[in-house]
Amino acid sequence: MDKKDIERINELAKKKKTVGLTASEVEEQARLRRAYLDGFKENLKATLDQVYIEREDGTYEKLKKKPLKN
């Protein structure tokens, strides 16, 4: 996501608060927000994949994903 897309998200948010959005602008806002969130999640996952936990005995263990609760 580049700076232009983020500026557009902010522009649409400001317009929504003041005058409202058209149907096409609502769709564009949803698409841009989804793209932003997907990119954010990918970057966070890549960062967490590089994290290691140091145990008391001095060994390192890769950070593991918690199992989902049912």
C-alpha positions as CSV (number, residue, x, y, z in Angstrom):
1,M,0.0,0.0,0.0
2,D,1.5,3.3,-1.0
3,K,1.2,6.7,0.4
4,K,-1.4,7.7,-2.2
5,D,-3.8,5.0,-1.1
6,I,-3.4,5.9,2.6
7,E,-4.2,9.5,1.7
8,R,-7.3,8.4,-0.2
9,I,-8.5,6.4,2.8
10,N,-8.1,9.5,5.0
11,E,-9.8,11.7,2.4
12,L,-12.8,9.3,2.2
13,A,-13.0,9.1,6.0
14,K,-13.1,12.9,6.3
15,K,-15.7,13.2,3.6
16,K,-17.8,10.5,5.3
17,K,-17.9,12.6,8.5
18,T,-18.8,15.8,6.7
19,V,-21.0,15.3,3.7
20,G,-21.3,11.5,3.3
21,L,-20.2,9.1,0.7
22,T,-21.7,7.8,-2.5
23,A,-22.2,4.1,-3.0
24,S,-19.1,3.8,-5.2
25,E,-17.1,5.7,-2.6
26,V,-18.3,3.4,0.1
27,E,-17.1,0.4,-2.0
28,E,-13.8,2.1,-2.7
29,Q,-13.3,2.8,1.0
30,A,-14.0,-0.8,2.0
31,R,-11.6,-2.1,-0.7
32,L,-8.8,0.3,0.4
33,R,-9.3,-0.5,4.1
34,R,-9.3,-4.3,3.4
35,A,-6.0,-3.9,1.4
36,Y,-4.5,-1.8,4.2
37,L,-5.5,-4.4,6.8
38,D,-4.3,-7.3,4.8
39,G,-0.9,-5.6,4.3
40,F,-0.7,-4.8,8.0
41,K,-1.4,-8.4,8.9
42,E,1.2,-9.7,6.5
43,N,3.9,-7.4,7.9
44,L,3.0,-8.3,11.5
45,K,3.1,-12.0,10.7
46,A,6.5,-11.6,9.0
47,T,7.8,-9.7,12.1
48,L,6.5,-12.3,14.5
49,D,8.0,-15.1,12.4
50,Q,11.4,-13.7,13.3
51,V,10.8,-13.6,17.1
52,Y,12.5,-16.1,19.3
53,I,11.9,-16.7,23.0
54,E,14.9,-17.2,25.3
55,R,14.2,-19.9,27.9
56,E,15.7,-20.0,31.4
57,D,18.3,-22.6,30.4
58,G,19.6,-20.3,27.7
59,T,18.0,-22.0,24.7
60,Y,16.0,-20.2,22.1
61,E,12.7,-21.3,20.8
62,K,10.8,-19.9,17.9
63,L,7.6,-18.1,18.8
64,K,4.6,-20.4,18.1
65,K,1.1,-19.6,17.2
66,K,-1.4,-20.4,19.9
67,P,-4.1,-23.0,19.0
68,L,-7.5,-21.7,18.4
69,K,-10.1,-22.2,21.1
70,N,-13.3,-24.0,20.0
